[in-house]
Amino acid sequence: MQYIHIDSALRRFKRQVFKAGILADVKYHRHFETPIEKRKRKAVVARRTRRFK
């Protein structure tokens, strides 16, 4: 059953992309960001960097 390994690999890849914030970065560059959204994004980034230090 080859597809089971592919499904788990895809799930792991999606999780890593989400944790790295790649999709959020793409979304940020795609449209105008309001000041509230910018503040929220910066808070999330700060939280992420504090957790990994």
C-alpha positions in Angstrom: 0.0 0.0 0.0 2.2 2.8 -1.3 -0.4 5.5 -0.9 -0.4 5.2 2.9 3.3 6.4 3.0 2.5 9.2 0.6 -0.4 10.4 2.8 1.7 10.4 6.0 4.5 12.2 4.2 2.1 14.8 2.8 0.6 15.3 6.3 4.1 15.8 7.8 5.0 18.3 5.0 1.9 20.3 5.6 2.6 20.4 9.3 6.2 21.6 8.7 5.0 24.3 6.2 2.4 25.5 8.7 4.9 25.6 11.6 7.5 27.5 9.5 4.9 30.1 8.7 5.4 29.9 4.9 1.7 30.0 4.0 1.2 33.0 6.3 4.1 34.7 4.6 2.6 34.1 1.2 -0.8 35.4 2.4 0.9 38.5 3.8 2.6 39.3 0.4 -0.6 38.7 -1.6 -2.8 41.5 -0.2 -2.8 44.7 1.8 -2.4 44.0 5.6 -4.3 46.2 8.1 -2.5 47.4 11.2 -4.4 45.0 13.4 -3.4 42.0 11.2 0.2 43.3 11.2 0.2 43.5 15.0 -1.3 39.9 15.3 1.3 38.5 12.9 4.2 40.2 14.7 2.9 38.8 18.0 2.8 35.2 16.5 6.3 35.6 15.2 7.5 36.8 18.6 5.9 33.9 20.3 7.4 31.5 17.8 10.9 32.9 18.2 10.6 32.9 22.1 9.6 29.2 22.0 12.6 28.1 20.0 15.3 30.0 21.8 
